[in-house]
Structures are given as C-alpha cells and as structure tokens.
C-alpha cells in the first residue's frame, strides 16, 4: 500500500498543480473574490479582489484517496472533509458573490458544524466500532460514558475546526502549519486507508501551496480551511490520540485563544491585549514581521509540536 499511496499522492499533486490555475481563472471570471474588512491592516487591504474558494481544489485529494481504495474508511474520511467544506463554501460564496466580509451568520455555521459532526460521530459508533475510551500514557485507558465522550468530541471537533479556520489568515500559513499535522497521522497510523488519505491531502496541499504562498494568487477560504479542520479533528478521534491534542494542535489553539482573550479583555476594559487577533496579525503589526517570516515561524512550531507528539506516542502510548 505504501508504494501505491506514494503513486496516488504524486498524481494528486500533479492534478492540483495543473488544475488550480483553471479554477483561479473560473473564480476570476465569475468575480468570486475576497472582500476585506475595513479594520484590517493596509497589507491585507491590498489583497482585496484575490480569487476566493480555491480550497475547492483540495477535494481532489480526498476523492483520489477514495478512488484509489474505495473502503468505508476512505469514504468516511472523505465525508468529513466534504461536509466541513460545504459549510465553508456557503460562507465563502456569500462573501464573494455579495462582497460581504461577514459571510453567513456565525450561528448558521455552528449549527451546520454540530449537525455534521453529530452525524459523523454516529457513523463512527454504529459502523466503525469507535469506543468511548481515551488512551492515556502507558497504554492505560480512561473509560468515559458514551454520552460524555460524544459531548466532548462534539465540542472538540467544532472548536478545533474553527481554531484551524482562524489559522488561515496569511498567504500559505494554514498549509504550512497543517502539513506536519497530517504527517503525524501518516506516521502513527496502522490503517492503510488513513495513510493513503493523509498522503493524498499532503500532496494536494503542496499543489495548492504553489499558488497560495506569498504573494497568493488565490485564497483557499473557509471552503478549504474548515475542511482541513474537520478532517484533522476526526483523524485525532480515529487514531485515539485525544491526550495529545493540546500539543499537536498547539498553533491552532493559540490562534483561537488569542481571539477569545482579545474579545473578553476588550469587553471588560475597552483595551486590547494584542494589536490584532488572531495572533499572527499581532506579530505583523507590532513587530513588523513579514508574512513569510510568520509562516516560517508558525510552521516550525507546528513541526516541533508534531515531532514531540510522535515521540510521546512512540515511547509511552
């Protein structure tokens, strides 16, 4: 399977690299471009009019994994990617078509995410024999009541998907941060289907990075970022690495926490902790870091977190 997975991933990379320019032309033709909020800094304002929803091209990765090995596992992983992509697409389409930076309402996005997460968790328990145990250090298991586990995983998946969505704020940032996370799951899995899916996603992300790196020719939008968030969250559940999530998802949670703290502190004091949240904007506005520097630093931190997570998993789990 390893050899065929490498072949499929190579074909996926080529397909994404070749077809993304076609998608960009189509997005420009239909004027599906990025609107920018008025409060964003000048460097971000300059990106107004960049084609949005290029994350659609990432569906090639999940589709390739299923076509190459059409099993229930690849169908499930593809479904997790697709359903969260649908939520992101609805949000992006309203933004782009009506030039409305707010997109669909936050409540609508959350309702859809909770609904899709609930359906996917039901599938895991009914058809994939998912247990409500959490793996601890030393191979010990913490047995949770099924209802408690489902509630925790509902909150985790939706929270993580949105945390990962927050990370998509600079050219190439989310792709560079997400690549090590997918590589972690590729490295630890014993399921050929998960291995194939992760490699296909890595290949499609690398193919898109050609056009999403600074200066970006297109943005993946929520269509891509929420899909990445949903699939990574469910990979954590499938591989039973719940204990490692705070470390493995450290960059994503730091981005989300910076937003939560900023809103909470401003409501209390009318002052700001950060120059702007999510925190990647803070490094740009306060310290003058370039986009490429922020992407390099955040990607390096994500790589270190993935490596440390693998060491912990390998030695003690």
Secondary structure, DSSP 8 states (H G I E B T S, - for coil): -HHHHHHHHHHHHHHHHHHHHHHHHHHHHTT-B----TTS-HHHHTTTT-B--GGGGGHHHHHHHHHHS-SHHHHHHHHHHHHHHHHHHHHHHHHHHHT-TT-S-HHHHHHHHHHHHHHHHHHHHHHS---SEEE-GGG-EEE--HHHHHHHHHHHHHHHHHHHHHTTTSTTHHHHHHHHHHHHHHHH---HHHHHHHHHHHHHHHHHHHHHSSS-SB--HHHHHHHHHHHHHHHHHHTT-GGGHHHHTHHHHHHHHHHHHHHHHHHHHS--SSSSSSHHHHHHHHH---HHHHHHHHHHHHHHHHHHHHHHHHHH-
